Structure formats: C-alpha cells, structure tokens
C-alpha cells in the first residue's frame, strides 16, 4: 500500500467562512483563531471548504469497495475493463499470512501426507485465477468479461478527493479498532499525512506541552476514531478502550 497526500487547500476559504458567520460585514482579514473557535463550537460545515486529494496505490478491491461507500467524495479508479490484468498483484490479509495452521492436501503417491499452509492455499488460488484470466484473454475473451474471474484481493489504484469534514467522518469510522485491518491501515496513513500537512501549513502548531495542546484538541480529535471524540464507544461490541454510553 502506498498513500500520498498530493493536495490540501481551501484553508483561506475556511477561515473566511468562519469569520463571515459572525461578522456584520464580509471580513477581509483571515484569522486562524476564528477557524479554531468555529471548530471548537461544533461548526464543522466550515471544514467543507477544505479539499484533500490522495493517490492510493496497491490496495485490494475489497478495501476499495469499503472506501467508495463513503459517497461524499470523488473517486477515479484503475479500470479492470481497460487495463490488462494478467499477472495481477494481490494483497494477503494478516489472518492468512500469519496463520500457522496446516491443511491435509492428499499424499505424495507413496502414502506420505502432504500438508500446506493457509497462505499456500491462498497463493495457489490467486495463481489459478491469474491463469484462468490469461487463458480467457488469450482466447479472444474481452478483458471486460475476463475480469469476472478476478478476486477481491486483486490490487487497484485510486485518486480520491474529499472535503475535510467528510474525511473526518471517514477516519472516525475506519480508524476504529474493530475496522478491517487493511482499510484501518489506509485510514491511519491518511490521518498521519493530513496532520503533517496541517502542521506545515501552520493551521496547527506542534505543542511543546500539554497546555499548548489543549486549544487544538478539538481539531486533533477530528482525525481520530469516533470514540475519542465522543468519549464513549458507539459500537455494539467495542474493543474495550472506551465504555458504552450510559443511559
């Protein structure tokens, strides 16, 4: 997986919007403090003026299908209709890669059992899918039809643009400890790069003490799992870090 934040702009518009809401006339001065106060008061629509664009390479189709469910975003994705997918790359979930279990897979002809790991079974299936795809294309089947045999593990590339409010919503859900490993890793990396970009742009100031951190805590929480913002776990079966909301 490779993630790159290639654009993050609109801070001037967000600061202007924050001031506009509390000014009798259209403001001409951009104030970071006004933006921070708006966010602290829960006026999160201000963040919709900030746009972020990422390139994402080498995630599985299973992961990308979770990503595109967040509909308030713009996506451009590698097409399996127009791209030759012979020899496609694929991702392997940790649960399979790290599984030590072995399966009985027949014998070697002399009565000696052959055992294979879960990862070997998985890899063999991917190779077979690749072979079937290649055979179909080689025999005149259009790539747009041959792709029906491609697995969800098949790697894909995307360009994604979200406004900062929608990104915050995405991170709140997908950085949850109960989210699936791959998309959680994607969300963690997106959050890390956005945070670095905020420091670089001077929107946030790297604190030297907890006291300096406090005024920015609300803003920082926008990049965290939703339980950090709420102070409780909204999930039915949480990870245990936060308790359930009291009735």
Short mmCIF file of the C-alpha atoms (twelve columns), coordinates in Angstrom:
data_MODEL
# 
_entry.id   MODEL 
# 
loop_
_atom_site.group_PDB 
_atom_site.id 
_atom_site.type_symbol 
_atom_site.label_atom_id 
_atom_site.label_alt_id 
_atom_site.label_comp_id 
_atom_site.label_asym_id 
_atom_site.label_seq_id 
_atom_site.Cartn_x 
_atom_site.Cartn_y 
_atom_site.Cartn_z 
_atom_site.pdbx_PDB_model_num 
ATOM 1   C CA . UNK A 1   0.000   0.000   0.000   1 
ATOM 2   C CA . UNK A 2   1.271   3.448   -0.940  1 
ATOM 3   C CA . UNK A 3   -0.604  6.621   0.028   1 
ATOM 4   C CA . UNK A 4   0.320   10.186  -0.914  1 
ATOM 5   C CA . UNK A 5   -1.451  13.427  0.004   1 
ATOM 6   C CA . UNK A 6   -0.991  15.422  -3.181  1 
ATOM 7   C CA . UNK A 7   -3.249  18.399  -2.425  1 
ATOM 8   C CA . UNK A 8   -4.739  20.087  0.612   1 
ATOM 9   C CA . UNK A 9   -6.157  23.534  0.036   1 
ATOM 10  C CA . UNK A 10  -9.007  25.825  0.957   1 
ATOM 11  C CA . UNK A 11  -7.764  26.988  4.360   1 
ATOM 12  C CA . UNK A 12  -8.151  30.631  3.349   1 
ATOM 13  C CA . UNK A 13  -11.739 29.962  2.308   1 
ATOM 14  C CA . UNK A 14  -12.410 28.111  5.573   1 
ATOM 15  C CA . UNK A 15  -11.024 30.985  7.668   1 
ATOM 16  C CA . UNK A 16  -13.045 33.492  5.654   1 
ATOM 17  C CA . UNK A 17  -16.184 31.376  6.071   1 
ATOM 18  C CA . UNK A 18  -15.659 31.128  9.831   1 
ATOM 19  C CA . UNK A 19  -15.368 34.912  10.127  1 
ATOM 20  C CA . UNK A 20  -18.256 35.546  7.745   1 
ATOM 21  C CA . UNK A 21  -20.677 33.696  10.028  1 
ATOM 22  C CA . UNK A 22  -20.001 36.054  12.967  1 
ATOM 23  C CA . UNK A 23  -19.355 39.374  11.162  1 
ATOM 24  C CA . UNK A 24  -21.803 42.119  10.243  1 
ATOM 25  C CA . UNK A 25  -19.906 42.690  7.002   1 
ATOM 26  C CA . UNK A 26  -17.844 40.439  4.774   1 
ATOM 27  C CA . UNK A 27  -14.453 40.152  6.526   1 
ATOM 28  C CA . UNK A 28  -11.243 40.909  4.679   1 
ATOM 29  C CA . UNK A 29  -8.785  39.521  7.223   1 
ATOM 30  C CA . UNK A 30  -8.109  35.806  7.533   1 
ATOM 31  C CA . UNK A 31  -7.937  34.631  11.140  1 
ATOM 32  C CA . UNK A 32  -6.735  31.201  12.201  1 
ATOM 33  C CA . UNK A 33  -8.192  31.810  15.662  1 
ATOM 34  C CA . UNK A 34  -11.661 32.301  14.221  1 
ATOM 35  C CA . UNK A 35  -11.388 28.992  12.418  1 
ATOM 36  C CA . UNK A 36  -10.330 27.225  15.622  1 
ATOM 37  C CA . UNK A 37  -13.242 28.756  17.572  1 
ATOM 38  C CA . UNK A 38  -15.707 27.681  14.909  1 
ATOM 39  C CA . UNK A 39  -14.464 24.087  15.062  1 
ATOM 40  C CA . UNK A 40  -14.499 24.083  18.880  1 
ATOM 41  C CA . UNK A 41  -18.129 25.255  18.800  1 
ATOM 42  C CA . UNK A 42  -19.075 22.329  16.551  1 
ATOM 43  C CA . UNK A 43  -19.479 24.424  13.398  1 
ATOM 44  C CA . UNK A 44  -17.982 21.662  11.250  1 
ATOM 45  C CA . UNK A 45  -19.523 22.793  7.952   1 
ATOM 46  C CA . UNK A 46  -16.590 25.228  7.827   1 
ATOM 47  C CA . UNK A 47  -14.360 22.225  7.077   1 
ATOM 48  C CA . UNK A 48  -16.237 21.553  3.853   1 
ATOM 49  C CA . UNK A 49  -14.283 24.419  2.293   1 
ATOM 50  C CA . UNK A 50  -11.025 22.472  2.661   1 
ATOM 51  C CA . UNK A 51  -10.310 19.839  -0.009  1 
ATOM 52  C CA . UNK A 52  -7.824  16.991  0.265   1 
ATOM 53  C CA . UNK A 53  -6.691  14.718  -2.566  1 
ATOM 54  C CA . UNK A 54  -4.811  11.441  -2.170  1 
ATOM 55  C CA . UNK A 55  -3.293  8.954   -4.549  1 
ATOM 56  C CA . UNK A 56  -3.671  5.399   -3.244  1 
ATOM 57  C CA . UNK A 57  -1.759  2.509   -4.772  1 
ATOM 58  C CA . UNK A 58  -1.791  -1.211  -4.161  1 
ATOM 59  C CA . UNK A 59  -4.873  -1.699  -2.009  1 
ATOM 60  C CA . UNK A 60  -7.211  -4.609  -2.617  1 
ATOM 61  C CA . UNK A 61  -10.526 -4.311  -4.396  1 
ATOM 62  C CA . UNK A 62  -12.085 -5.478  -1.122  1 
ATOM 63  C CA . UNK A 63  -10.589 -2.410  0.569   1 
ATOM 64  C CA . UNK A 64  -11.540 -0.030  -2.241  1 
ATOM 65  C CA . UNK A 65  -15.159 -1.252  -2.101  1 
ATOM 66  C CA . UNK A 66  -15.257 -0.195  1.552   1 
ATOM 67  C CA . UNK A 67  -13.665 3.145   0.689   1 
ATOM 68  C CA . UNK A 68  -16.111 4.094   -2.076  1 
ATOM 69  C CA . UNK A 69  -19.064 3.509   0.238   1 
ATOM 70  C CA . UNK A 70  -18.187 6.945   1.593   1 
ATOM 71  C CA . UNK A 71  -20.189 8.697   -1.090  1 
ATOM 72  C CA . UNK A 72  -19.416 12.369  -0.363  1 
ATOM 73  C CA . UNK A 73  -16.136 12.116  -2.225  1 
ATOM 74  C CA . UNK A 74  -14.804 11.969  -5.775  1 
ATOM 75  C CA . UNK A 75  -13.052 8.832   -6.999  1 
ATOM 76  C CA . UNK A 76  -11.059 7.814   -10.055 1 
ATOM 77  C CA . UNK A 77  -10.117 4.139   -10.010 1 
ATOM 78  C CA . UNK A 78  -7.989  1.870   -12.168 1 
ATOM 79  C CA . UNK A 79  -10.325 0.206   -14.667 1 
ATOM 80  C CA . UNK A 80  -10.334 -3.581  -14.961 1 
ATOM 81  C CA . UNK A 81  -12.174 -3.086  -18.228 1 
ATOM 82  C CA . UNK A 82  -9.376  -1.224  -19.994 1 
ATOM 83  C CA . UNK A 83  -6.278  -2.365  -18.080 1 
ATOM 84  C CA . UNK A 84  -4.675  -5.719  -18.839 1 
ATOM 85  C CA . UNK A 85  -4.716  -7.546  -15.506 1 
ATOM 86  C CA . UNK A 86  -2.526  -10.501 -16.482 1 
ATOM 87  C CA . UNK A 87  -0.133  -11.266 -13.648 1 
ATOM 88  C CA . UNK A 88  -2.126  -9.036  -11.303 1 
ATOM 89  C CA . UNK A 89  -0.782  -8.138  -7.880  1 
ATOM 90  C CA . UNK A 90  -2.835  -9.056  -4.839  1 
ATOM 91  C CA . UNK A 91  -2.930  -8.400  -1.119  1 
ATOM 92  C CA . UNK A 92  -2.892  -11.049 1.595   1 
ATOM 93  C CA . UNK A 93  -4.770  -10.407 4.867   1 
ATOM 94  C CA . UNK A 94  -2.724  -10.754 8.049   1 
ATOM 95  C CA . UNK A 95  -5.014  -13.505 9.295   1 
ATOM 96  C CA . UNK A 96  -3.955  -15.646 6.330   1 
ATOM 97  C CA . UNK A 97  -0.315  -14.573 6.056   1 
ATOM 98  C CA . UNK A 98  0.333   -15.179 9.752   1 
ATOM 99  C CA . UNK A 99  -1.801  -18.284 10.146  1 
ATOM 100 C CA . UNK A 100 0.263   -21.289 11.203  1 
ATOM 101 C CA . UNK A 101 -2.490  -23.822 10.562  1 
ATOM 102 C CA . UNK A 102 -1.871  -26.541 8.015   1 
ATOM 103 C CA . UNK A 103 -4.270  -28.492 5.865   1 
ATOM 104 C CA . UNK A 104 -4.013  -32.059 4.681   1 
ATOM 105 C CA . UNK A 105 -3.724  -31.910 0.886   1 
ATOM 106 C CA . UNK A 106 -3.506  -35.573 -0.081  1 
ATOM 107 C CA . UNK A 107 -0.334  -37.641 -0.267  1 
ATOM 108 C CA . UNK A 108 2.763   -37.811 -2.404  1 
ATOM 109 C CA . UNK A 109 1.832   -41.150 -4.000  1 
ATOM 110 C CA . UNK A 110 3.839   -43.166 -1.512  1 
ATOM 111 C CA . UNK A 111 1.379   -42.715 1.305   1 
ATOM 112 C CA . UNK A 112 3.195   -39.770 2.850   1 
ATOM 113 C CA . UNK A 113 0.821   -36.934 3.757   1 
ATOM 114 C CA . UNK A 114 1.282   -33.527 2.154   1 
ATOM 115 C CA . UNK A 115 0.436   -30.549 4.319   1 
ATOM 116 C CA . UNK A 116 0.113   -26.977 3.110   1 
ATOM 117 C CA . UNK A 117 -0.317  -23.706 4.996   1 
ATOM 118 C CA . UNK A 118 -3.314  -21.417 4.665   1 
ATOM 119 C CA . UNK A 119 -1.061  -18.912 2.876   1 
ATOM 120 C CA . UNK A 120 -0.071  -21.551 0.304   1 
ATOM 121 C CA . UNK A 121 -3.726  -22.407 -0.351  1 
ATOM 122 C CA . UNK A 122 -4.452  -18.705 -0.779  1 
ATOM 123 C CA . UNK A 123 -1.483  -18.117 -3.109  1 
ATOM 124 C CA . UNK A 124 -2.370  -21.167 -5.207  1 
ATOM 125 C CA . UNK A 125 -5.878  -19.840 -5.703  1 
ATOM 126 C CA . UNK A 126 -4.554  -16.439 -6.820  1 
ATOM 127 C CA . UNK A 127 -2.234  -18.123 -9.318  1 
ATOM 128 C CA . UNK A 128 -5.120  -20.172 -10.673 1 
ATOM 129 C CA . UNK A 129 -7.314  -17.076 -11.027 1 
ATOM 130 C CA . UNK A 130 -4.484  -15.340 -12.892 1 
ATOM 131 C CA . UNK A 131 -4.054  -18.383 -15.157 1 
ATOM 132 C CA . UNK A 132 -7.778  -18.531 -15.973 1 
ATOM 133 C CA . UNK A 133 -7.874  -14.795 -16.713 1 
ATOM 134 C CA . UNK A 134 -4.835  -15.053 -19.005 1 
ATOM 135 C CA . UNK A 135 -6.325  -18.061 -20.800 1 
ATOM 136 C CA . UNK A 136 -9.620  -16.288 -21.394 1 
ATOM 137 C CA . UNK A 137 -7.942  -13.181 -22.822 1 
ATOM 138 C CA . UNK A 138 -5.574  -15.283 -24.966 1 
ATOM 139 C CA . UNK A 139 -8.598  -16.989 -26.500 1 
ATOM 140 C CA . UNK A 140 -10.332 -13.800 -27.528 1 
ATOM 141 C CA . UNK A 141 -12.456 -13.069 -24.474 1 
ATOM 142 C CA . UNK A 142 -12.603 -9.276  -23.949 1 
ATOM 143 C CA . UNK A 143 -10.802 -8.051  -20.847 1 
ATOM 144 C CA . UNK A 144 -14.064 -6.505  -19.643 1 
ATOM 145 C CA . UNK A 145 -15.542 -10.026 -19.495 1 
ATOM 146 C CA . UNK A 146 -12.433 -11.932 -18.428 1 
ATOM 147 C CA . UNK A 147 -12.259 -9.702  -15.336 1 
ATOM 148 C CA . UNK A 148 -15.219 -11.617 -13.859 1 
ATOM 149 C CA . UNK A 149 -12.753 -14.200 -12.541 1 
ATOM 150 C CA . UNK A 150 -10.552 -11.619 -10.779 1 
ATOM 151 C CA . UNK A 151 -10.644 -11.880 -6.960  1 
ATOM 152 C CA . UNK A 152 -11.365 -9.161  -4.410  1 
ATOM 153 C CA . UNK A 153 -7.715  -9.412  -3.368  1 
ATOM 154 C CA . UNK A 154 -6.631  -8.001  -6.745  1 
ATOM 155 C CA . UNK A 155 -4.706  -4.722  -6.269  1 
ATOM 156 C CA . UNK A 156 -6.065  -1.436  -7.536  1 
ATOM 157 C CA . UNK A 157 -5.074  2.259   -7.657  1 
ATOM 158 C CA . UNK A 158 -7.226  5.303   -6.968  1 
ATOM 159 C CA . UNK A 159 -7.257  9.088   -6.794  1 
ATOM 160 C CA . UNK A 160 -9.584  10.293  -4.032  1 
ATOM 161 C CA . UNK A 161 -10.768 13.814  -3.201  1 
ATOM 162 C CA . UNK A 162 -12.779 14.601  -0.069  1 
ATOM 163 C CA . UNK A 163 -13.604 17.725  1.824   1 
ATOM 164 C CA . UNK A 164 -12.122 17.744  5.315   1 
ATOM 165 C CA . UNK A 165 -15.456 17.197  7.050   1 
ATOM 166 C CA . UNK A 166 -16.132 14.028  5.072   1 
ATOM 167 C CA . UNK A 167 -12.551 12.867  5.646   1 
ATOM 168 C CA . UNK A 168 -13.129 13.334  9.375   1 
ATOM 169 C CA . UNK A 169 -16.256 11.165  9.140   1 
ATOM 170 C CA . UNK A 170 -14.334 8.518   7.196   1 
ATOM 171 C CA . UNK A 171 -11.469 8.478   9.713   1 
ATOM 172 C CA . UNK A 172 -13.862 8.320   12.641  1 
ATOM 173 C CA . UNK A 173 -15.324 5.071   11.339  1 
ATOM 174 C CA . UNK A 174 -12.350 3.434   9.662   1 
ATOM 175 C CA . UNK A 175 -9.733  4.095   12.342  1 
ATOM 176 C CA . UNK A 176 -11.890 2.180   14.805  1 
ATOM 177 C CA . UNK A 177 -10.066 -0.795  16.324  1 
ATOM 178 C CA . UNK A 178 -12.856 -3.021  15.000  1 
ATOM 179 C CA . UNK A 179 -12.437 -1.891  11.399  1 
ATOM 180 C CA . UNK A 180 -10.900 -4.384  8.979   1 
ATOM 181 C CA . UNK A 181 -7.095  -4.331  9.043   1 
ATOM 182 C CA . UNK A 182 -6.408  -3.046  5.528   1 
ATOM 183 C CA . UNK A 183 -8.775  -0.098  5.499   1 
ATOM 184 C CA . UNK A 184 -7.739  0.815   9.049   1 
ATOM 185 C CA . UNK A 185 -4.122  0.937   7.891   1 
ATOM 186 C CA . UNK A 186 -5.203  3.127   4.969   1 
ATOM 187 C CA . UNK A 187 -7.141  5.489   7.256   1 
ATOM 188 C CA . UNK A 188 -4.238  5.696   9.737   1 
ATOM 189 C CA . UNK A 189 -1.826  6.719   6.986   1 
ATOM 190 C CA . UNK A 190 -4.248  9.285   5.554   1 
ATOM 191 C CA . UNK A 191 -4.690  10.807  9.022   1 
ATOM 192 C CA . UNK A 192 -0.932  10.937  9.590   1 
ATOM 193 C CA . UNK A 193 -0.302  12.776  6.337   1 
ATOM 194 C CA . UNK A 194 -3.139  15.243  6.874   1 
ATOM 195 C CA . UNK A 195 -1.858  16.022  10.373  1 
ATOM 196 C CA . UNK A 196 1.638   16.675  8.996   1 
ATOM 197 C CA . UNK A 197 0.141   18.941  6.317   1 
ATOM 198 C CA . UNK A 198 -1.748  20.921  8.986   1 
ATOM 199 C CA . UNK A 199 1.476   21.496  10.895  1 
ATOM 200 C CA . UNK A 200 3.291   22.506  7.694   1 
ATOM 201 C CA . UNK A 201 0.511   24.962  6.795   1 
ATOM 202 C CA . UNK A 202 0.541   26.498  10.270  1 
ATOM 203 C CA . UNK A 203 -3.086  25.529  10.919  1 
ATOM 204 C CA . UNK A 204 -1.905  23.506  13.893  1 
ATOM 205 C CA . UNK A 205 1.171   24.245  15.968  1 
ATOM 206 C CA . UNK A 206 3.244   21.369  17.290  1 
ATOM 207 C CA . UNK A 207 2.801   21.639  21.055  1 
ATOM 208 C CA . UNK A 208 5.736   21.589  23.459  1 
ATOM 209 C CA . UNK A 209 3.455   20.918  26.423  1 
ATOM 210 C CA . UNK A 210 0.025   19.529  27.250  1 
ATOM 211 C CA . UNK A 211 -1.159  23.067  27.963  1 
ATOM 212 C CA . UNK A 212 -0.337  24.120  24.403  1 
ATOM 213 C CA . UNK A 213 -2.110  21.040  23.075  1 
ATOM 214 C CA . UNK A 214 -5.444  21.774  24.747  1 
ATOM 215 C CA . UNK A 215 -6.699  24.559  22.416  1 
ATOM 216 C CA . UNK A 216 -6.055  22.275  19.445  1 
ATOM 217 C CA . UNK A 217 -7.518  19.132  20.973  1 
ATOM 218 C CA . UNK A 218 -10.897 19.521  19.257  1 
ATOM 219 C CA . UNK A 219 -9.208  19.881  15.883  1 
ATOM 220 C CA . UNK A 220 -6.930  16.908  16.502  1 
ATOM 221 C CA . UNK A 221 -9.909  14.768  17.510  1 
ATOM 222 C CA . UNK A 222 -11.369 15.297  14.037  1 
ATOM 223 C CA . UNK A 223 -8.698  12.901  12.759  1 
ATOM 224 C CA . UNK A 224 -9.249  10.289  15.469  1 
ATOM 225 C CA . UNK A 225 -11.643 7.318   15.787  1 
ATOM 226 C CA . UNK A 226 -15.133 8.478   16.724  1 
ATOM 227 C CA . UNK A 227 -14.849 7.105   20.277  1 
ATOM 228 C CA . UNK A 228 -12.095 9.650   21.026  1 
ATOM 229 C CA . UNK A 229 -14.431 12.486  20.078  1 
ATOM 230 C CA . UNK A 230 -17.493 11.087  21.835  1 
ATOM 231 C CA . UNK A 231 -15.818 9.827   24.980  1 
ATOM 232 C CA . UNK A 232 -17.684 6.536   24.690  1 
ATOM 233 C CA . UNK A 233 -17.950 3.623   22.264  1 
ATOM 234 C CA . UNK A 234 -20.985 3.750   19.934  1 
ATOM 235 C CA . UNK A 235 -20.377 0.180   18.689  1 
ATOM 236 C CA . UNK A 236 -22.409 -2.765  19.986  1 
ATOM 237 C CA . UNK A 237 -19.248 -4.792  20.577  1 
ATOM 238 C CA . UNK A 238 -16.401 -2.388  21.279  1 
ATOM 239 C CA . UNK A 239 -12.700 -3.019  21.801  1 
ATOM 240 C CA . UNK A 240 -12.896 -2.099  25.483  1 
ATOM 241 C CA . UNK A 241 -10.865 1.114   25.333  1 
ATOM 242 C CA . UNK A 242 -13.994 3.227   25.900  1 
ATOM 243 C CA . UNK A 243 -17.124 2.186   27.748  1 
ATOM 244 C CA . UNK A 244 -20.630 2.297   26.401  1 
ATOM 245 C CA . UNK A 245 -22.699 5.458   26.761  1 
ATOM 246 C CA . UNK A 246 -24.649 5.499   29.973  1 
ATOM 247 C CA . UNK A 247 -28.419 5.625   29.564  1 
# 
